[in-house]
Amino acid sequence: MAKRNDIEYFKRKLLDFITHDDPLLSLMQWLLDQLMQMESKQKVGAAKGEHTSSRTTHFSGHRVRRYDTRLGTMYLLIPKLRNGGYVPFFITERKRSEAALLEVVQEAFVNGVSTRKIEALAKKLGIETLSASQVSEINKGLNEQVARFRTRALNEEYPVIWVDAVYEKIRDDGRVISMPIFVICGITLEGKREILAIETMYDESEASWKAVFESLRKRRLKKVWLVVSNAHLGIQAAVRRHFTGASWQRCKVHFMRNVMAKVKHCDKETFAGKLKQIWLQPDRKAAVRTAKIFMAEYRQRYPDAIEILAAGLEDSLQFYSFPTFDHRKISSTNALERINREIRRRSRVVGVFPNEESYVRLITCYLMEYSDDWETERNYITTEAIHAEKVKLPGVERNCYFSTSITVNQE
């Protein structure tokens, strides 16, 4: 008879839930209420108002707690105990049971969805009053992962590193400023790409770059074969100081833009077509020979452009000192430029970042995903090519980097 009564009770209860606006959410809340009553009764040692020698404490009212679940938001009446306190088991296990909810918010954030849009998404999922500030608090849980990634120990030696800076609008002390974020990517001795550094500074100065390179040294990096960057003087000074003996490759793409800035629009297409042939030659001697012919042809018409080309040509040819490497990959910062474009695509939806920390968190999380993908991809530079260059390092005299000009026949 008791069993039949219980079945009838549950049938009536289920029929009651059907009339609610959200039957599943109501059923879940009722079930949690029942679980709390049983669990708290077991902890007290007696039901409310029951007199027994097994009682360890007494009930003392309730406290309201908002509980966000994948079914929606509910408000629980959690029993309060006079001594010892009580927290429901499903609340203490929230990090596991509601991990999916947090992962949705974090994944959306990393992929460039603004906090306002995440708030709207949460409401569609039935989560009430998930404000932009709460989304930010959830994402702060990523800080530990970000800090660990940015401060991890590096390898002692990297054959190639690419260096560049990307600018973003960040609110600082009530003002919106354009802040440079330094991104450094490298190639390991196994040929895999790796993000080495993500650093923010207030300006892109020599002191800033030296500080960034100093941080790399503190994280165990000792030796670099080739540094690829634009012609920023701060980068060059930092390489001289912290990586003595490394070659410095001036990005040929940035260099070509500097030269082309001194050419009339009507001649740019023809001029550029001939100019790029310099870096398409099979070896350094052929490249220098092609450059001399080109400069002789345009010296009279565009003397300023030719002066820039002559001054920086040697630095733009350092990749020829590594014949076994794919020259297309080490002659410019294109590998890093592609990453920067993806960074801007993610950050564009945010517009102005509320602070430096929020930007670093977003970009680092995104680049961590890049690093994970690189681990499973094919080597960016083959292991055989790296080993071939490493064997030659002690006995091969590299061309001196940071040269200022190249001698050109005036005939």
FENKA-V659341 format. One record per residue. N is the residue number from 1. SS is DSSP state (alpha for helix, beta for strand, coil for the rest). OMEGA is omega in whole degrees, 0 to 359 (* if undefined). D_CENTER is the distance of its C-alpha to the mean C-alpha in Angstrom with 2 decimals. Layout:
n=N ss=SS omega=OMEGA d_center=D_CENTER
n=N ss=SS omega=OMEGA d_center=D_CENTER
This chain:
n=1 ss=coil omega=181 d_center=64.24
n=2 ss=alpha omega=180 d_center=61.31
n=3 ss=alpha omega=180 d_center=58.98
n=4 ss=alpha omega=179 d_center=60.21
n=5 ss=alpha omega=178 d_center=59.65
n=6 ss=alpha omega=180 d_center=56.05
n=7 ss=alpha omega=180 d_center=55.42
n=8 ss=alpha omega=179 d_center=57.04
n=9 ss=alpha omega=181 d_center=54.96
n=10 ss=alpha omega=176 d_center=51.67
n=11 ss=alpha omega=178 d_center=52.94
n=12 ss=alpha omega=181 d_center=53.78
n=13 ss=alpha omega=180 d_center=50.40
n=14 ss=alpha omega=177 d_center=48.52
n=15 ss=alpha omega=177 d_center=50.73
n=16 ss=alpha omega=183 d_center=49.86
n=17 ss=alpha omega=182 d_center=46.12
n=18 ss=alpha omega=182 d_center=46.76
n=19 ss=coil omega=181 d_center=47.90
n=20 ss=coil omega=179 d_center=44.71
n=21 ss=coil omega=179 d_center=42.09
n=22 ss=coil omega=186 d_center=39.48
n=23 ss=alpha omega=183 d_center=41.50
n=24 ss=alpha omega=179 d_center=38.69
n=25 ss=alpha omega=179 d_center=37.13
n=26 ss=alpha omega=178 d_center=40.63
n=27 ss=alpha omega=179 d_center=41.48
n=28 ss=alpha omega=181 d_center=38.35
n=29 ss=alpha omega=178 d_center=39.19
n=30 ss=alpha omega=180 d_center=42.80
n=31 ss=alpha omega=179 d_center=41.80
n=32 ss=alpha omega=176 d_center=39.55
n=33 ss=alpha omega=179 d_center=42.44
n=34 ss=alpha omega=180 d_center=44.77
n=35 ss=alpha omega=179 d_center=42.45
n=36 ss=alpha omega=179 d_center=42.14
n=37 ss=alpha omega=181 d_center=45.93
n=38 ss=alpha omega=183 d_center=46.56
n=39 ss=alpha omega=180 d_center=44.01
n=40 ss=alpha omega=178 d_center=45.16
n=41 ss=alpha omega=180 d_center=48.78
n=42 ss=alpha omega=181 d_center=48.21
n=43 ss=alpha omega=179 d_center=46.65
n=44 ss=alpha omega=182 d_center=49.53
n=45 ss=coil omega=180 d_center=52.11
n=46 ss=coil omega=176 d_center=53.97
n=47 ss=coil omega=180 d_center=53.68
n=48 ss=coil omega=179 d_center=53.80
n=49 ss=coil omega=181 d_center=57.40
n=50 ss=coil omega=179 d_center=58.49
n=51 ss=coil omega=182 d_center=60.64
n=52 ss=coil omega=181 d_center=60.09
n=53 ss=coil omega=181 d_center=60.14
n=54 ss=coil omega=181 d_center=56.78
n=55 ss=coil omega=179 d_center=54.93
n=56 ss=coil omega=178 d_center=52.41
n=57 ss=coil omega=183 d_center=51.33
n=58 ss=coil omega=174 d_center=51.75
n=59 ss=beta omega=182 d_center=49.75
n=60 ss=beta omega=177 d_center=49.00
n=61 ss=beta omega=182 d_center=47.81
n=62 ss=beta omega=170 d_center=44.35
n=63 ss=beta omega=182 d_center=41.01
n=64 ss=beta omega=177 d_center=38.87
n=65 ss=beta omega=176 d_center=35.26
n=66 ss=beta omega=184 d_center=32.93
n=67 ss=beta omega=180 d_center=31.29
n=68 ss=beta omega=179 d_center=28.58
n=69 ss=beta omega=178 d_center=28.75
n=70 ss=coil omega=176 d_center=27.86
n=71 ss=coil omega=182 d_center=31.40
n=72 ss=beta omega=181 d_center=31.06
n=73 ss=beta omega=176 d_center=31.78
n=74 ss=beta omega=180 d_center=34.91
n=75 ss=beta omega=185 d_center=36.72
n=76 ss=beta omega=172 d_center=38.21
n=77 ss=beta omega=185 d_center=41.32
n=78 ss=beta omega=179 d_center=40.60
n=79 ss=beta omega=176 d_center=43.81
n=80 ss=beta omega=179 d_center=44.13
n=81 ss=beta omega=182 d_center=46.12
n=82 ss=coil omega=180 d_center=48.29
n=83 ss=coil omega=174 d_center=47.19
n=84 ss=coil omega=181 d_center=44.16
n=85 ss=coil omega=180 d_center=41.89
n=86 ss=coil omega=175 d_center=40.51
n=87 ss=coil omega=181 d_center=37.06
n=88 ss=coil omega=183 d_center=37.10
n=89 ss=alpha omega=182 d_center=35.67
n=90 ss=alpha omega=173 d_center=33.43
n=91 ss=alpha omega=180 d_center=31.84
n=92 ss=alpha omega=179 d_center=31.08
n=93 ss=coil omega=186 d_center=29.57
n=94 ss=alpha omega=183 d_center=27.38
n=95 ss=alpha omega=178 d_center=24.11
n=96 ss=alpha omega=186 d_center=25.20
n=97 ss=alpha omega=181 d_center=27.28
n=98 ss=coil omega=180 d_center=24.91
n=99 ss=alpha omega=181 d_center=21.63
n=100 ss=alpha omega=180 d_center=21.55
n=101 ss=alpha omega=180 d_center=21.74
n=102 ss=alpha omega=181 d_center=18.84
n=103 ss=alpha omega=177 d_center=16.70
n=104 ss=alpha omega=180 d_center=17.69
n=105 ss=alpha omega=182 d_center=16.61
n=106 ss=alpha omega=179 d_center=13.21
n=107 ss=alpha omega=178 d_center=12.64
n=108 ss=alpha omega=180 d_center=13.94
n=109 ss=alpha omega=181 d_center=11.75
n=110 ss=alpha omega=181 d_center=8.40
n=111 ss=coil omega=170 d_center=10.29
n=112 ss=coil omega=179 d_center=11.22
n=113 ss=coil omega=183 d_center=14.56
n=114 ss=coil omega=181 d_center=15.95
n=115 ss=alpha omega=178 d_center=17.54
n=116 ss=alpha omega=179 d_center=20.92
n=117 ss=alpha omega=177 d_center=20.52
n=118 ss=alpha omega=177 d_center=19.44
n=119 ss=alpha omega=179 d_center=22.61
n=120 ss=alpha omega=178 d_center=24.69
n=121 ss=alpha omega=181 d_center=23.38
n=122 ss=alpha omega=179 d_center=24.29
n=123 ss=alpha omega=177 d_center=27.75
n=124 ss=alpha omega=180 d_center=28.32
n=125 ss=coil omega=178 d_center=27.64
n=126 ss=coil omega=180 d_center=30.27
n=127 ss=coil omega=184 d_center=28.20
n=128 ss=coil omega=170 d_center=30.03
n=129 ss=coil omega=171 d_center=28.81
n=130 ss=coil omega=189 d_center=25.11
n=131 ss=coil omega=178 d_center=24.32
n=132 ss=alpha omega=179 d_center=21.24
n=133 ss=alpha omega=178 d_center=21.57
n=134 ss=alpha omega=176 d_center=21.75
n=135 ss=alpha omega=179 d_center=18.59
n=136 ss=alpha omega=179 d_center=16.86
n=137 ss=alpha omega=178 d_center=18.68
n=138 ss=alpha omega=184 d_center=17.58
n=139 ss=alpha omega=176 d_center=13.87
n=140 ss=alpha omega=175 d_center=14.65
n=141 ss=alpha omega=178 d_center=15.29
n=142 ss=alpha omega=187 d_center=11.62
n=143 ss=alpha omega=181 d_center=12.06
n=144 ss=alpha omega=178 d_center=13.74
n=145 ss=alpha omega=181 d_center=11.17
n=146 ss=alpha omega=181 d_center=8.55
n=147 ss=alpha omega=180 d_center=11.53
n=148 ss=alpha omega=180 d_center=12.63
n=149 ss=alpha omega=185 d_center=9.66
n=150 ss=alpha omega=183 d_center=9.76
n=151 ss=alpha omega=183 d_center=13.53
n=152 ss=coil omega=178 d_center=14.39
n=153 ss=coil omega=180 d_center=17.26
n=154 ss=coil omega=171 d_center=16.87
n=155 ss=coil omega=181 d_center=19.57
n=156 ss=coil omega=186 d_center=22.43
n=157 ss=beta omega=176 d_center=22.55
n=158 ss=beta omega=179 d_center=20.42
n=159 ss=beta omega=184 d_center=22.44
n=160 ss=beta omega=169 d_center=20.12
n=161 ss=beta omega=176 d_center=17.15
n=162 ss=beta omega=185 d_center=15.80
n=163 ss=beta omega=179 d_center=15.21
n=164 ss=beta omega=178 d_center=14.40
n=165 ss=beta omega=176 d_center=13.59
n=166 ss=beta omega=184 d_center=12.47
n=167 ss=beta omega=178 d_center=14.37
n=168 ss=beta omega=178 d_center=13.84
n=169 ss=beta omega=183 d_center=16.55
n=170 ss=beta omega=179 d_center=16.27
n=171 ss=beta omega=182 d_center=19.30
n=172 ss=beta omega=178 d_center=20.67
n=173 ss=coil omega=177 d_center=24.09
n=174 ss=coil omega=180 d_center=25.21
n=175 ss=beta omega=174 d_center=24.33
n=176 ss=beta omega=182 d_center=21.71
n=177 ss=beta omega=175 d_center=20.52
n=178 ss=beta omega=187 d_center=18.49
n=179 ss=beta omega=177 d_center=16.11
n=180 ss=beta omega=175 d_center=14.63
n=181 ss=beta omega=183 d_center=11.14
n=182 ss=beta omega=179 d_center=11.64
n=183 ss=beta omega=180 d_center=9.46
n=184 ss=beta omega=180 d_center=11.47
n=185 ss=beta omega=182 d_center=11.66
n=186 ss=beta omega=175 d_center=14.78
n=187 ss=beta omega=179 d_center=17.31
n=188 ss=coil omega=177 d_center=18.85
n=189 ss=coil omega=175 d_center=22.62
n=190 ss=coil omega=178 d_center=22.34
n=191 ss=coil omega=180 d_center=20.80
n=192 ss=coil omega=175 d_center=17.34
n=193 ss=beta omega=181 d_center=14.18
n=194 ss=beta omega=174 d_center=11.72
n=195 ss=beta omega=184 d_center=8.78
n=196 ss=beta omega=186 d_center=11.02
n=197 ss=beta omega=172 d_center=9.91
n=198 ss=beta omega=187 d_center=7.82
n=199 ss=beta omega=176 d_center=10.92
n=200 ss=beta omega=177 d_center=12.65
n=201 ss=beta omega=179 d_center=16.34
n=202 ss=coil omega=176 d_center=19.11
n=203 ss=coil omega=179 d_center=20.21
n=204 ss=coil omega=184 d_center=19.69
n=205 ss=coil omega=177 d_center=22.77
n=206 ss=alpha omega=180 d_center=24.15
n=207 ss=alpha omega=180 d_center=23.86
n=208 ss=alpha omega=181 d_center=20.15
n=209 ss=alpha omega=177 d_center=19.44
n=210 ss=alpha omega=178 d_center=21.86
n=211 ss=alpha omega=179 d_center=20.15
n=212 ss=alpha omega=180 d_center=16.79
n=213 ss=alpha omega=177 d_center=18.84
n=214 ss=alpha omega=178 d_center=20.84
n=215 ss=alpha omega=176 d_center=17.92
n=216 ss=alpha omega=179 d_center=17.30
n=217 ss=alpha omega=180 d_center=21.01
n=218 ss=alpha omega=179 d_center=21.01
n=219 ss=coil omega=168 d_center=18.54
n=220 ss=coil omega=180 d_center=21.25
n=221 ss=coil omega=183 d_center=20.43
n=222 ss=coil omega=190 d_center=23.92
n=223 ss=beta omega=175 d_center=24.42
n=224 ss=beta omega=180 d_center=22.91
n=225 ss=beta omega=186 d_center=25.11
n=226 ss=beta omega=176 d_center=23.64
n=227 ss=beta omega=182 d_center=21.26
n=228 ss=beta omega=181 d_center=20.40
n=229 ss=beta omega=170 d_center=19.74
n=230 ss=coil omega=188 d_center=21.58
n=231 ss=coil omega=180 d_center=24.72
n=232 ss=coil omega=184 d_center=23.46
n=233 ss=alpha omega=179 d_center=26.04
n=234 ss=alpha omega=178 d_center=23.74
n=235 ss=alpha omega=181 d_center=21.74
n=236 ss=alpha omega=180 d_center=25.11
n=237 ss=alpha omega=180 d_center=26.49
n=238 ss=alpha omega=178 d_center=23.61
n=239 ss=alpha omega=179 d_center=24.02
n=240 ss=alpha omega=186 d_center=27.77
n=241 ss=alpha omega=190 d_center=27.53
n=242 ss=alpha omega=181 d_center=25.01
n=243 ss=coil omega=179 d_center=25.31
n=244 ss=coil omega=180 d_center=29.00
n=245 ss=coil omega=178 d_center=30.13
n=246 ss=coil omega=173 d_center=26.96
n=247 ss=beta omega=178 d_center=27.47
n=248 ss=beta omega=179 d_center=25.64
n=249 ss=beta omega=175 d_center=25.09
n=250 ss=beta omega=182 d_center=25.10
n=251 ss=coil omega=184 d_center=23.11
n=252 ss=alpha omega=180 d_center=26.01
n=253 ss=alpha omega=177 d_center=24.49
n=254 ss=alpha omega=181 d_center=24.07
n=255 ss=alpha omega=178 d_center=27.46
n=256 ss=alpha omega=178 d_center=29.15
n=257 ss=alpha omega=178 d_center=28.02
n=258 ss=alpha omega=179 d_center=29.57
n=259 ss=alpha omega=184 d_center=32.76
n=260 ss=alpha omega=180 d_center=32.93
n=261 ss=coil omega=181 d_center=32.80
n=262 ss=coil omega=183 d_center=36.38
n=263 ss=coil omega=178 d_center=37.71
n=264 ss=coil omega=183 d_center=39.53
n=265 ss=alpha omega=183 d_center=38.02
n=266 ss=alpha omega=182 d_center=41.00
n=267 ss=alpha omega=188 d_center=40.43
n=268 ss=alpha omega=185 d_center=36.65
n=269 ss=alpha omega=180 d_center=36.64
n=270 ss=alpha omega=181 d_center=39.37
n=271 ss=alpha omega=182 d_center=38.08
n=272 ss=alpha omega=180 d_center=34.51
n=273 ss=alpha omega=179 d_center=35.96
n=274 ss=alpha omega=182 d_center=37.96
n=275 ss=alpha omega=184 d_center=35.37
n=276 ss=alpha omega=178 d_center=32.72
n=277 ss=alpha omega=180 d_center=35.45
n=278 ss=alpha omega=186 d_center=35.17
n=279 ss=alpha omega=177 d_center=31.86
n=280 ss=alpha omega=181 d_center=33.06
n=281 ss=coil omega=185 d_center=35.89
n=282 ss=coil omega=180 d_center=36.16
n=283 ss=coil omega=185 d_center=36.42
n=284 ss=alpha omega=181 d_center=36.39
n=285 ss=alpha omega=179 d_center=40.14
n=286 ss=alpha omega=179 d_center=40.11
n=287 ss=alpha omega=179 d_center=37.20
n=288 ss=alpha omega=179 d_center=39.17
n=289 ss=alpha omega=178 d_center=42.31
n=290 ss=alpha omega=180 d_center=40.67
n=291 ss=alpha omega=180 d_center=39.26
n=292 ss=alpha omega=179 d_center=42.78
n=293 ss=alpha omega=181 d_center=44.32
n=294 ss=alpha omega=181 d_center=41.78
n=295 ss=alpha omega=177 d_center=42.21
n=296 ss=alpha omega=181 d_center=45.97
n=297 ss=alpha omega=187 d_center=45.88
n=298 ss=alpha omega=184 d_center=43.92
n=299 ss=coil omega=183 d_center=44.96
n=300 ss=coil omega=185 d_center=47.63
n=301 ss=coil omega=182 d_center=45.85
n=302 ss=coil omega=183 d_center=42.44
n=303 ss=alpha omega=180 d_center=42.99
n=304 ss=alpha omega=179 d_center=39.94
n=305 ss=alpha omega=181 d_center=37.58
n=306 ss=alpha omega=178 d_center=39.34
n=307 ss=alpha omega=177 d_center=39.17
n=308 ss=alpha omega=181 d_center=35.38
n=309 ss=alpha omega=181 d_center=35.26
n=310 ss=alpha omega=183 d_center=37.69
n=311 ss=alpha omega=185 d_center=35.89
n=312 ss=alpha omega=186 d_center=32.49
n=313 ss=coil omega=184 d_center=33.57
n=314 ss=alpha omega=180 d_center=33.70
n=315 ss=alpha omega=181 d_center=30.16
n=316 ss=alpha omega=182 d_center=29.00
n=317 ss=alpha omega=184 d_center=30.98
n=318 ss=alpha omega=181 d_center=29.53
n=319 ss=alpha omega=178 d_center=27.90
n=320 ss=alpha omega=178 d_center=31.51
n=321 ss=alpha omega=179 d_center=31.79
n=322 ss=coil omega=189 d_center=29.72
n=323 ss=coil omega=183 d_center=31.92
n=324 ss=coil omega=178 d_center=30.64
n=325 ss=coil omega=174 d_center=27.04
n=326 ss=coil omega=186 d_center=26.29
n=327 ss=alpha omega=180 d_center=26.77
n=328 ss=alpha omega=184 d_center=24.83
n=329 ss=alpha omega=185 d_center=21.58
n=330 ss=alpha omega=181 d_center=22.29
n=331 ss=coil omega=180 d_center=24.27
n=332 ss=coil omega=177 d_center=21.50
n=333 ss=coil omega=182 d_center=17.84
n=334 ss=alpha omega=180 d_center=17.64
n=335 ss=alpha omega=180 d_center=15.18
n=336 ss=alpha omega=178 d_center=12.63
n=337 ss=alpha omega=178 d_center=14.07
n=338 ss=alpha omega=177 d_center=13.29
n=339 ss=alpha omega=180 d_center=9.53
n=340 ss=alpha omega=178 d_center=10.17
n=341 ss=alpha omega=178 d_center=12.36
n=342 ss=alpha omega=177 d_center=10.01
n=343 ss=alpha omega=181 d_center=7.73
n=344 ss=alpha omega=178 d_center=11.22
n=345 ss=alpha omega=178 d_center=12.34
n=346 ss=alpha omega=186 d_center=10.01
n=347 ss=alpha omega=184 d_center=10.81
n=348 ss=alpha omega=183 d_center=14.42
n=349 ss=coil omega=178 d_center=15.61
n=350 ss=coil omega=181 d_center=14.93
n=351 ss=coil omega=179 d_center=16.83
n=352 ss=coil omega=180 d_center=17.20
n=353 ss=beta omega=184 d_center=14.88
n=354 ss=coil omega=178 d_center=17.27
n=355 ss=coil omega=182 d_center=15.97
n=356 ss=alpha omega=182 d_center=13.56
n=357 ss=alpha omega=182 d_center=12.38
n=358 ss=alpha omega=180 d_center=11.44
n=359 ss=alpha omega=181 d_center=9.27
n=360 ss=alpha omega=180 d_center=7.44
n=361 ss=alpha omega=181 d_center=7.26
n=362 ss=alpha omega=185 d_center=6.11
n=363 ss=alpha omega=180 d_center=3.32
n=364 ss=alpha omega=178 d_center=2.60
n=365 ss=alpha omega=180 d_center=4.19
n=366 ss=alpha omega=181 d_center=3.55
n=367 ss=alpha omega=174 d_center=3.00
n=368 ss=alpha omega=177 d_center=5.38
n=369 ss=alpha omega=176 d_center=7.30
n=370 ss=alpha omega=181 d_center=7.68
n=371 ss=alpha omega=178 d_center=9.03
n=372 ss=alpha omega=179 d_center=11.20
n=373 ss=alpha omega=181 d_center=12.58
n=374 ss=alpha omega=181 d_center=13.45
n=375 ss=alpha omega=183 d_center=15.44
n=376 ss=alpha omega=180 d_center=17.77
n=377 ss=coil omega=174 d_center=18.12
n=378 ss=coil omega=179 d_center=20.88
n=379 ss=coil omega=179 d_center=20.67
n=380 ss=coil omega=172 d_center=19.42
n=381 ss=coil omega=186 d_center=22.44
n=382 ss=coil omega=179 d_center=25.31
n=383 ss=alpha omega=180 d_center=26.23
n=384 ss=alpha omega=180 d_center=29.75
n=385 ss=alpha omega=180 d_center=28.77
n=386 ss=alpha omega=180 d_center=26.87
n=387 ss=alpha omega=179 d_center=29.85
n=388 ss=alpha omega=179 d_center=32.25
n=389 ss=alpha omega=181 d_center=30.64
n=390 ss=alpha omega=178 d_center=30.37
n=391 ss=alpha omega=183 d_center=34.09
n=392 ss=alpha omega=187 d_center=34.93
n=393 ss=alpha omega=184 d_center=33.00
n=394 ss=coil omega=186 d_center=35.81
n=395 ss=coil omega=184 d_center=38.52
n=396 ss=coil omega=180 d_center=37.02
n=397 ss=coil omega=181 d_center=37.06
n=398 ss=coil omega=173 d_center=34.05
n=399 ss=coil omega=182 d_center=34.64
n=400 ss=coil omega=181 d_center=34.17
n=401 ss=coil omega=180 d_center=31.04
n=402 ss=coil omega=174 d_center=31.08
n=403 ss=coil omega=187 d_center=34.43
n=404 ss=coil omega=183 d_center=35.65
n=405 ss=coil omega=177 d_center=37.89
n=406 ss=coil omega=182 d_center=39.64
n=407 ss=coil omega=182 d_center=43.42
n=408 ss=coil omega=176 d_center=44.70
n=409 ss=coil omega=182 d_center=48.30
n=410 ss=coil omega=182 d_center=49.97
n=411 ss=coil omega=* d_center=52.46
